[in-house]
Amino acid sequence: MSTVRLSFSPAPVHVRTARLVGVAVARRAGVTEERLDEVRLAIGEACTRAVALHRQYGLPDLVLVEMSDEESYTVRVIDRAPIEAGLGLAALPPDELADESLTDEALTVGVGFALLAGFVEDLQVRPVDVGIGTEVRMVWPVGR
């Protein structure tokens, strides 16, 4: 049982590293081979979303990824964007969703949630406990 913490500057190039580390930790934790693609895609989407938010708001803060394998494989991706931004397109009224002036980052954030919901059965998105930001928590069963 262990926790792995990874933090990186909000640059898209670091998302690949987070995915690779996440899959390695998932494999070690006992996540079945059939679910590893799901884990890879979900971690990639959650990290891409966090990077997009940091870039959209000009935040230099690091993106935090925490992976633990205590009773299940749990991944937490934490951004430091304002909470209304962290909720992405889910927080926008329908007439604004059709607004062609939405930035690429705003679209990435909203589409990321839709993709995550398809990849992860146990998905939670909530404000961080301390400070400003959003936590995306994803859980997968382990086959020990």
C-alpha positions in Angstrom: 0.0 0.0 0.0 1.4 3.3 -1.0 0.8 6.8 -2.4 2.6 8.3 -5.3 2.6 12.0 -5.8 3.5 13.7 -9.0 3.4 17.4 -9.7 4.1 19.2 -12.9 4.0 22.6 -14.5 0.9 23.3 -16.6 2.4 22.3 -19.9 0.7 19.7 -22.2 4.0 17.8 -22.7 3.9 16.6 -19.0 0.5 14.9 -19.5 2.1 11.9 -21.2 4.5 11.4 -18.2 1.5 11.5 -15.8 -0.3 8.9 -17.9 2.8 6.6 -18.0 3.3 6.9 -14.2 -0.4 6.4 -13.6 -0.5 3.2 -15.6 2.6 1.8 -14.0 1.2 2.4 -10.5 -2.2 0.9 -11.6 -0.5 -2.2 -12.9 1.5 -2.6 -9.6 -1.7 -2.0 -7.6 -3.4 -4.9 -9.3 -5.7 -3.2 -11.8 -6.6 -5.7 -14.5 -4.9 -5.5 -17.9 -8.3 -4.9 -19.5 -8.8 -1.7 -17.5 -5.3 -0.2 -18.1 -6.4 1.6 -21.3 -9.3 3.1 -19.4 -6.9 4.3 -16.7 -4.5 5.7 -19.2 -7.2 7.6 -21.1 -8.9 8.9 -17.9 -5.6 10.2 -16.3 -4.8 11.8 -19.6 -8.1 13.6 -19.8 -8.1 14.7 -16.2 -4.5 16.1 -16.5 -5.3 17.7 -19.9 -8.3 19.4 -18.3 -6.2 20.7 -15.4 -3.4 22.0 -17.7 -6.0 23.7 -19.9 -7.5 25.5 -16.9 -4.2 26.6 -15.6 -3.3 27.9 -19.0 -6.7 29.6 -19.5 -6.3 31.5 -16.2 -2.5 32.1 -16.5 -1.8 30.1 -13.3 1.8 29.1 -12.7 0.8 26.7 -9.9 1.7 23.0 -10.4 -0.9 20.4 -11.3 -1.0 17.7 -8.6 -1.6 14.0 -9.3 -1.9 11.6 -6.4 -2.2 7.9 -6.9 -2.9 5.4 -4.1 -3.5 1.7 -4.0 -4.9 1.0 -0.5 -8.2 -0.8 -1.1 -8.6 0.2 -4.7 -6.6 2.2 -7.2 -7.5 5.9 -6.6 -6.2 8.8 -8.7 -6.7 12.4 -7.7 -5.9 15.2 -10.1 -6.0 18.7 -8.6 -6.0 22.0 -10.4 -5.9 25.5 -8.8 -8.4 27.3 -11.1 -11.4 29.1 -9.7 -14.2 26.5 -8.9 -16.6 27.8 -11.5 -13.9 27.3 -14.1 -13.1 23.8 -12.8 -16.7 22.7 -13.4 -16.1 23.5 -17.1 -19.0 23.5 -19.6 -21.3 21.8 -17.1 -21.6 25.2 -15.3 -22.5 27.1 -18.5 -26.0 27.8 -19.6 -27.0 26.1 -22.9 -27.0 29.3 -24.9 -23.4 29.9 -24.0 -22.4 26.4 -25.0 -23.3 27.4 -28.6 -21.1 30.5 -28.3 -18.4 30.2 -31.0 -16.1 32.5 -28.9 -15.4 29.7 -26.3 -11.7 29.2 -26.1 -10.0 25.9 -26.9 -9.2 25.6 -23.2 -12.8 26.0 -22.2 -13.9 23.4 -24.7 -11.2 21.0 -23.6 -12.4 21.3 -20.0 -16.0 20.6 -20.8 -15.3 17.8 -23.3 -12.9 16.3 -20.8 -15.7 15.8 -18.3 -17.9 14.0 -20.9 -15.0 11.7 -21.8 -14.1 11.0 -18.1 -17.7 10.1 -17.3 -17.5 7.5 -20.1 -14.2 6.0 -18.9 -14.6 5.9 -15.1 -17.5 4.3 -13.2 -16.4 5.9 -9.9 -15.8 9.6 -10.7 -16.1 12.5 -8.4 -15.5 16.2 -9.1 -15.5 18.6 -6.2 -13.8 21.7 -4.8 -10.5 21.1 -3.1 -10.6 21.0 0.7 -8.2 23.9 1.2 -7.7 26.9 -1.1 -8.9 27.4 -4.6 -9.3 24.6 -7.2 -11.0 21.4 -8.2 -10.2 17.7 -7.4 -11.1 15.1 -10.0 -11.1 11.7 -8.1 -11.2 8.4 -10.1 -11.3 5.0 -8.6 -10.8 1.5 -10.1 -11.1 -1.9 -8.4 -7.9 -4.0 -8.0 -7.7 -7.7 -8.5 -5.6 -8.9 -5.6 
